[in-house]
Amino acid sequence: MFSYMVKIEFAIKLTNDMFAYKEITNILSSSIKSIGPLFIIKICTISVTSLVAIYLGKIWYSYCFFKKRSIPGPEPEFLFGNYRQILQNKNYSETIRDWTQKYGRTYGYFEGHQPVLITSDLEIIQQVFIKQAANFNARKRPVMDKKEDDPSAHLFQSSKARWKRMRTIMNPTFSSAKLREFILLKYLYIKSIFYQLGPLLVNCTDRLVDCLGSVDNKEIEISPYFKRFTMDSIWNCAFGIDLNMQYEKENEYFNKCEAVFRGSGGIGWPIYLGIFFHEYRQQILQGLILANRIMSKFIDPKKLTPFFWLRLKVKELVEIRKKETSIKKKDYIQILLDAKADFEEEKNFNYTEMNKKLTGIEIEANLVLFMLAGYETTSTTLSYASYILANHQDEQIKLYDEIIAHFGSDLNEINSENVLNLQYLDLFIKEVLRVYPIANSIVARRCTSPTTIKNIKIPLDLPIAIDVMSIHFDSQLWGPVDPNIFYPKRHEIKRNPLAFLTFGIGPRNCIGMKFALKELKIALVNLILNFEFYPGDKGDINDLKISESPIRQPVNGVKVFLKKRNLF
């Protein structure tokens, strides 16, 4: 009886609730009808306007960052910060060098509304890059940047434990012993078979000499030849594949790589969005990646954005190498593949665990990084070196005499190892890199743990960038000979190691430095032995106009007059 009564009460309550629900629904419907769609539009407009106003207020407030800390710097424009001033000048390094002269060794500026601390104070640099490196264990974020926990983040994008894991695996790759293995021996991949062909970099420089020999006794723009040479060297040394880049003028791999650096990579507008709305740069990049993935399923891969096309080709190459078991090559790809986690390990992979494993995606990402990082940096340095040789005949004579004195008539002995014994060549390259540092905007770190340096409170995520040009041309650091004068012998004197920052410094310095120096030396030795360099149409050393995005390179390339030498 009791349960029966409960059921009746429940039924009555349910009926009442249904009537109440209908009543509420009727009231809401009549209210909406009485309010009308215009009122809803007004509410939405007010809400959106309020959100925009709050966001703009946040941007405005961010421009107080340095003033609150009594740190000087140029006055920012709303939304643009100081970025428009850098764009107008087209030269990041010279702009901040001018600001250093105006505001002192340490000051702040804004990229959009992202504060950036600039310094040329060696005490601060030592703290950031060496003594407190653990508190600055991240690079300054690029404009288009992935999340640090993104599965496809590479060495440059990673920080803390993940960076340490990758760097620990890759460091031995660039040791002198490993470089000797995959530079001196070459394997060429043809129709699923690897052929050993002999000294690698020498072969690549022989091609360079051959290509330049076809333009004997002519003025040429030499930069394109060096670009093809460096890309040829990278693909042969690191990837074990000969793509004939130096001889094939319409080589698709070369053209795609060049497009990435020339700004025709198809990602111009997202870059500007990433600058002005830096909080959302990762979402912008993810959207771009998703769009390209979708496009790759429906369109010809050749029409993909150049960067994603290159990434696809690297992925294909990795798959080929994983299947190839007939010969185990000693190149960069193989060293990374040897560290690859197996299928079961990848399913639950801990990116921050200190093991000696890489995921397949990490391998692909780091191969692309090596290809792009080593491409225009080395080729541009060779262009600057050629310009110096043409405009400083005395330097050319000294280098030629040293090479002949060391090797005599046995030029077959020249390889990437014994060129390291050429002392004046070493001084010459260091001076080229002092006068023409290549990637200054990359010499920067980001705070990963709040700290204080010289009474400056450094909050989490604040980027600290170095004014490399002010340091490289500081007479107190590089005297007594005027730093504006090209003088290789200044490097014979022991200097403060913080005064030379072309390759960065500290635990996160350039991992490919040794490879780049070997490549530069073997190329210059062969060039100086085979050609005399003379000035092009503009012989004045001060006429070399430089742009920066982010590589510092001559606006119109480098024009030199080449004349073949008569060897013995």
C-alpha positions in Angstrom: 0.0 0.0 0.0 2.8 2.4 0.9 4.7 1.7 -2.3 1.4 2.3 -4.2 1.0 5.7 -2.6 4.6 6.7 -3.4 4.0 5.8 -7.1 0.9 8.0 -7.1 2.8 10.9 -5.5 5.6 10.5 -8.0 3.2 10.6 -10.9 1.5 13.7 -9.6 4.9 15.4 -9.1 6.0 14.4 -12.6 2.8 15.8 -14.0 3.2 19.1 -12.1 6.9 19.3 -13.3 5.8 18.8 -16.9 3.2 21.6 -16.6 5.8 23.8 -14.9 8.3 23.1 -17.7 5.7 24.0 -20.4 4.9 27.2 -18.5 8.5 28.2 -18.3 9.0 27.4 -22.0 6.0 29.5 -22.9 7.3 32.4 -20.9 10.7 32.2 -22.5 9.3 31.9 -26.0 7.1 35.0 -25.4 10.0 36.9 -23.9 12.2 36.1 -26.9 9.5 37.2 -29.2 8.9 40.4 -27.3 12.7 41.1 -27.1 13.2 40.4 -30.8 16.3 39.4 -32.8 17.7 43.0 -32.7 18.1 42.8 -29.0 20.0 39.5 -29.3 22.3 41.1 -31.9 22.9 44.0 -29.6 23.8 41.7 -26.7 26.3 39.8 -28.9 27.8 43.0 -30.2 28.2 44.4 -26.7 29.8 41.1 -25.6 32.2 41.0 -28.5 33.1 44.7 -28.1 33.7 44.2 -24.4 36.1 41.2 -25.1 37.9 43.2 -27.7 38.2 46.2 -25.4 39.6 44.0 -22.6 42.1 42.5 -25.0 43.2 45.9 -26.3 43.4 47.1 -22.7 45.7 44.2 -21.9 47.9 45.1 -24.9 48.1 48.7 -23.8 49.0 47.6 -20.2 51.8 45.4 -21.5 53.6 48.5 -22.9 54.2 49.5 -19.2 56.4 46.5 -18.7 59.8 48.2 -19.0 58.7 51.5 -17.5 57.6 49.7 -14.3 61.1 48.3 -14.0 62.8 51.6 -14.9 64.4 50.0 -18.0 64.9 52.4 -20.9 64.0 51.8 -24.5 62.3 53.1 -27.6 58.7 54.2 -27.3 56.4 51.5 -28.7 53.5 52.0 -31.1 50.2 50.5 -30.1 49.8 47.0 -31.5 53.0 47.2 -33.6 55.3 47.8 -30.7 58.7 48.6 -32.2 58.4 46.0 -34.9 57.5 48.5 -37.7 60.8 50.4 -37.0 62.7 47.2 -37.5 60.8 46.4 -40.7 61.3 49.9 -42.1 65.1 49.6 -41.5 65.1 46.0 -42.9 68.0 45.3 -40.6 67.4 44.0 -37.1 71.0 44.0 -36.0 71.8 47.6 -37.1 68.5 48.8 -35.5 69.3 47.4 -32.1 72.9 48.6 -32.4 71.6 52.2 -32.9 69.3 51.7 -29.9 72.2 50.5 -27.8 74.1 53.7 -28.6 71.0 55.7 -27.5 69.7 53.7 -24.5 72.8 52.0 -23.2 74.0 48.4 -22.9 70.7 47.0 -21.5 67.2 48.2 -22.6 63.8 46.9 -23.8 61.7 47.0 -26.9 58.5 45.3 -28.1 57.7 42.9 -30.9 54.0 43.6 -31.2 53.2 43.7 -27.5 55.8 41.0 -26.5 58.6 42.6 -24.4 62.2 41.7 -25.3 65.2 42.6 -23.2 68.3 43.5 -25.2 71.8 43.5 -23.7 75.4 43.8 -24.7 76.6 43.6 -21.1 78.9 40.7 -20.8 78.1 40.1 -17.1 74.4 39.7 -17.9 75.3 37.5 -21.0 77.5 35.2 -18.8 74.6 34.8 -16.3 72.0 34.1 -18.9 74.0 31.8 -21.2 76.3 30.1 -18.8 76.0 30.5 -15.0 72.2 30.6 -14.9 71.7 28.6 -18.1 69.3 26.3 -16.2 67.0 29.3 -15.7 67.2 30.2 -19.4 66.9 26.7 -20.9 64.8 27.8 -23.9 65.3 29.8 -27.1 63.5 33.0 -27.7 60.3 31.8 -29.4 60.2 32.2 -33.2 57.2 34.1 -34.6 55.7 30.8 -35.7 56.3 28.4 -32.9 54.9 25.0 -31.8 54.1 24.1 -28.2 57.0 22.7 -26.4 55.1 19.5 -25.8 54.2 19.2 -29.5 55.2 15.7 -30.7 57.0 17.2 -33.7 59.0 19.8 -31.8 62.7 19.7 -32.7 65.9 20.6 -30.9 65.5 24.4 -31.4 61.9 24.5 -30.2 62.4 22.2 -27.2 63.5 23.2 -23.6 64.4 21.7 -20.3 64.4 17.9 -20.1 63.2 17.3 -23.6 65.9 19.5 -25.1 68.5 17.8 -22.9 67.4 14.4 -24.1 67.7 15.4 -27.8 70.9 17.2 -27.3 72.5 14.3 -25.5 71.6 12.0 -28.4 72.8 14.4 -31.1 76.0 15.8 -29.6 78.1 12.8 -30.5 76.9 13.2 -34.1 78.8 16.4 -34.4 82.0 15.2 -32.6 85.2 15.3 -34.6 85.2 11.5 -34.8 81.7 11.1 -36.1 82.1 14.0 -38.5 85.2 12.2 -39.9 83.1 9.1 -40.5 80.2 10.7 -42.4 82.2 13.5 -44.1 85.1 11.5 -45.5 83.0 8.6 -46.7 80.1 8.9 -49.0 77.3 6.5 -49.9 75.1 7.3 -52.8 71.5 5.9 -52.9 70.6 4.7 -56.4 67.7 2.3 -57.0 67.6 0.9 -53.5 71.4 0.2 -53.4 74.0 2.3 -51.5 77.4 2.9 -53.3 80.5 4.1 -51.4 82.0 6.9 -53.4 84.9 8.3 -51.4 85.6 11.7 -49.8 82.4 13.6 -49.5 83.0 17.3 -49.1 85.9 17.2 -51.5 83.5 15.8 -54.2 81.0 18.6 -53.5 83.7 21.3 -53.7 85.0 19.8 -56.9 81.5 20.3 -58.4 81.5 23.9 -57.1 84.9 24.6 -58.7 83.7 22.9 -61.9 80.5 25.1 -62.1 82.5 28.3 -61.4 85.1 27.3 -64.0 82.5 27.6 -66.7 82.2 31.4 -66.0 86.0 32.1 -66.1 87.1 35.7 -66.6 83.6 37.0 -66.0 81.9 39.1 -63.3 79.3 36.9 -61.6 76.8 37.0 -58.7 78.5 34.2 -56.7 75.9 33.7 -54.0 73.6 31.2 -55.9 76.6 28.9 -56.5 77.3 28.8 -52.8 73.7 28.1 -52.0 73.7 25.1 -54.3 77.0 23.9 -52.9 75.8 24.0 -49.2 72.6 22.2 -50.0 74.4 19.6 -52.0 76.8 19.1 -49.1 74.0 18.7 -46.6 72.0 16.2 -48.6 75.1 14.2 -49.4 76.6 14.3 -45.9 73.6 14.1 -43.7 71.1 12.3 -45.9 73.3 10.1 -48.0 71.5 11.2 -51.2 73.0 12.9 -54.3 70.3 15.2 -55.8 72.6 16.8 -58.4 71.8 20.2 -57.1 74.8 22.1 -58.4 74.4 21.0 -62.0 70.6 20.8 -62.3 69.4 24.4 -62.4 65.7 23.7 -61.9 66.3 21.2 -59.0 63.0 21.0 -57.2 64.5 20.3 -53.7 66.8 23.4 -54.0 63.9 25.6 -55.3 61.7 24.6 -52.4 64.3 25.3 -49.8 65.1 28.6 -51.4 61.4 29.5 -51.3 61.3 29.0 -47.6 64.0 31.6 -47.1 62.8 34.0 -49.8 59.5 34.6 -48.1 57.6 32.8 -50.9 56.9 29.9 -48.6 53.2 30.8 -48.4 53.1 31.7 -44.7 53.7 35.5 -44.8 50.3 36.6 -43.4 50.4 34.1 -40.5 53.8 35.4 -39.5 52.4 38.9 -39.1 49.5 37.5 -37.1 52.0 35.7 -34.9 53.9 38.9 -34.2 50.9 41.1 -33.4 49.0 38.4 -31.4 51.8 36.4 -30.0 49.6 34.6 -27.4 47.9 32.8 -30.3 50.9 32.0 -32.5 50.7 28.3 -31.6 47.1 28.1 -32.6 47.8 30.0 -35.8 50.6 27.5 -36.7 48.4 24.5 -35.8 45.7 25.9 -38.2 48.3 26.2 -40.9 49.6 22.7 -40.3 46.1 21.3 -40.4 45.3 23.1 -43.6 48.4 21.7 -45.3 47.6 18.2 -44.1 44.1 18.4 -45.6 45.5 19.9 -48.8 48.1 17.1 -49.1 45.2 14.6 -49.4 43.5 16.3 -52.3 46.2 18.2 -54.3 49.5 17.5 -56.0 52.2 17.4 -53.3 54.3 19.7 -55.5 51.8 22.5 -54.8 52.1 22.3 -51.1 53.7 25.1 -49.1 57.5 24.7 -49.6 58.2 23.9 -46.0 55.6 21.2 -45.8 56.7 19.8 -49.1 60.3 19.4 -47.8 58.9 17.8 -44.6 57.0 15.3 -46.7 60.2 14.4 -48.7 62.2 13.9 -45.5 59.5 11.6 -44.2 59.6 9.6 -47.4 63.4 9.3 -47.1 63.3 8.2 -43.5 60.8 5.4 -44.5 63.2 4.3 -47.2 66.1 4.2 -44.8 64.2 2.2 -42.2 63.5 -0.5 -44.8 67.1 -0.6 -46.1 69.1 -3.2 -44.1 71.8 -4.3 -46.6 74.2 -1.6 -45.5 74.3 0.5 -42.3 75.6 3.9 -43.2 77.4 6.2 -40.9 75.6 9.4 -41.6 73.3 11.8 -39.7 70.0 10.0 -40.5 71.4 6.6 -39.4 72.6 8.0 -36.1 69.1 9.4 -35.4 67.5 6.2 -36.6 69.7 4.1 -34.2 68.1 6.1 -31.4 64.5 5.6 -32.6 62.0 4.2 -30.1 60.2 1.1 -31.1 56.4 0.9 -31.8 55.5 -0.1 -28.2 57.8 2.6 -26.7 56.3 5.3 -28.9 52.7 4.6 -27.8 53.4 5.8 -24.2 56.5 7.9 -24.9 57.5 10.3 -22.1 59.1 13.3 -23.9 60.7 14.6 -20.7 62.2 11.3 -19.5 66.0 11.2 -19.8 66.4 8.2 -22.1 68.4 7.8 -25.3 65.4 7.5 -27.6 63.7 9.7 -30.2 60.3 9.3 -31.7 59.9 8.9 -35.5 58.3 12.4 -35.7 61.2 13.9 -33.7 63.7 12.4 -36.1 61.9 13.9 -39.1 61.6 17.3 -37.4 65.3 17.4 -36.6 66.4 16.4 -40.1 64.4 19.3 -41.5 66.0 21.6 -38.9 69.5 20.5 -39.9 68.8 21.0 -43.5 67.4 24.5 -43.2 69.8 25.7 -40.4 72.9 24.6 -42.4 71.7 25.9 -45.7 71.8 29.7 -45.9 74.1 30.3 -42.9 77.1 28.6 -44.5 76.4 29.8 -48.1 76.1 33.4 -46.9 79.4 33.2 -45.0 81.1 32.0 -48.2 79.6 35.0 -50.0 81.0 37.4 -47.4 84.4 35.6 -47.6 84.4 36.0 -51.4 83.7 39.6 -51.0 86.6 40.0 -48.6 88.9 38.1 -50.9 88.0 40.3 -53.8 88.4 43.5 -51.9 91.5 42.6 -49.9 94.1 41.2 -52.3 96.6 40.9 -49.5 94.4 38.5 -47.7 94.0 36.4 -50.8 97.8 36.2 -51.3 98.4 35.2 -47.7 95.9 32.4 -47.8 97.1 31.1 -51.2 100.7 31.1 -50.0 99.8 29.2 -46.8 97.9 26.6 -48.7 100.8 26.0 -51.2 103.3 26.0 -48.4 101.3 23.3 -46.5 100.3 21.0 -49.4 103.0 21.7 -52.0 102.1 20.2 -55.4 100.2 17.3 -53.9 96.7 18.7 -54.0 95.2 15.2 -53.7 96.0 15.3 -50.0 93.5 18.1 -49.4 90.5 16.9 -47.4 88.3 18.1 -44.6 90.7 16.9 -41.9 94.1 18.3 -42.9 92.7 21.8 -43.9 92.2 22.2 -40.1 96.0 22.7 -39.9 95.8 25.9 -41.9 96.2 28.5 -39.1 95.8 31.7 -41.1 92.7 30.3 -42.8 91.2 29.7 -39.3 92.0 33.3 -38.4 90.5 34.6 -41.7 87.2 32.7 -41.2 86.9 33.9 -37.6 87.3 37.5 -38.8 84.8 37.1 -41.5 82.3 35.8 -38.9 83.1 38.7 -36.5 82.6 41.4 -39.1 79.6 39.6 -40.8 77.8 37.5 -38.1 75.0 35.6 -39.8 72.0 35.0 -37.5 72.1 37.6 -34.7 68.4 37.5 -33.9 68.8 33.8 -32.9 71.4 34.5 -30.2 68.8 34.8 -27.5 67.2 32.9 -24.6 63.9 32.8 -22.8 63.5 32.7 -19.1 62.2 29.3 -17.9 62.5 30.0 -14.2 62.1 33.6 -12.7 65.4 35.0 -11.4 67.3 38.3 -10.8 70.4 39.5 -12.7 72.1 42.7 -11.7 69.0 43.9 -9.9 66.8 43.2 -12.9 63.9 40.9 -12.0 63.4 38.5 -14.9 59.9 37.0 -15.1 59.0 33.7 -16.6 59.0 33.7 -20.5 60.8 37.0 -20.9 63.1 36.8 -24.0 66.6 38.1 -23.6 68.4 38.9 -26.9 72.0 39.9 -27.5 73.2 42.9 -29.4 75.9 40.9 -31.3 77.0 43.8 -33.5 77.8 46.1 -30.6 79.9 43.4 -29.0 81.7 42.4 -32.2 82.7 46.0 -32.9 83.5 47.0 -29.4 87.1 48.5 -29.4 87.6 47.5 -25.8 87.0 43.9 -26.6 88.7 43.8 -30.1 91.4 46.5 -30.0 94.0 47.8 -30.3 93.4 47.5 -34.0 90.2 49.3 -35.0 87.3 46.7 -35.1 86.0 48.3 -38.3 89.2 47.2 -40.0 89.3 43.6 -41.4 92.3 42.2 -39.5 92.4 38.4 -39.0 95.5 38.5 -36.7 93.4 40.1 -34.0 92.2 36.5 -33.2 95.8 35.5 -32.3 95.3 37.4 -29.0 93.3 35.6 -26.3 89.9 37.4 -26.0 86.9 37.1 -23.7 85.0 34.1 -25.1 81.8 36.1 -24.7 83.0 38.6 -27.3 82.6 36.2 -30.2 78.9 35.2 -30.5 78.5 34.0 -34.1 77.7 30.4 -33.0 76.1 31.5 -29.7 77.7 30.3 -26.4 76.9 28.0 -23.5 75.1 24.7 -23.5 72.6 25.7 -26.2 75.3 26.9 -28.7 75.1 25.9 -32.4 75.3 22.1 -32.5 76.5 22.1 -36.1 79.4 24.5 -35.6 82.2 22.0 -36.3 80.4 20.7 -39.4 80.0 24.3 -40.7 83.6 25.2 -40.1 84.9 22.1 -41.9 82.6 22.9 -44.8 83.8 26.5 -45.0 87.5 25.5 -44.9 87.4 22.8 -47.5 85.4 25.1 -49.8 87.7 28.1 -49.4 90.8 26.1 -49.9 89.6 24.8 -53.2 88.3 28.2 -54.3 91.5 30.0 -53.5 93.6 27.3 -55.2 91.6 27.5 -58.4 90.6 31.1 -58.7 91.7 34.7 -58.2 89.0 37.0 -56.9 88.6 40.6 -58.0 86.0 43.2 -57.1 82.8 43.3 -59.1 81.1 46.5 -60.2 81.2 47.9 -56.6 84.7 47.5 -55.1 84.1 49.7 -52.0 83.9 47.4 -49.0 81.4 49.8 -47.4 78.9 49.5 -50.3 77.7 46.0 -49.2 74.1 46.6 -48.2 72.7 44.0 -45.8 69.2 42.9 -45.1 68.1 40.5 -42.3 65.2 38.1 -42.2 66.5 36.4 -40.0 69.8 35.6 -41.9 72.0 38.7 -42.5 72.8 38.6 -46.2 73.7 41.1 -48.9 70.7 42.7 -50.5 71.8 42.2 -54.0 74.1 39.2 -53.5 77.9 39.4 -54.0 79.4 40.3 -57.4 83.0 39.3 -58.0 85.2 38.8 -61.0 86.8 35.3 -61.2 90.0 34.4 -63.0 91.2 30.8 -63.2 94.7 30.2 -61.7 97.3 28.2 -63.6 98.1 25.4 -61.2 101.8 24.3 -61.6 
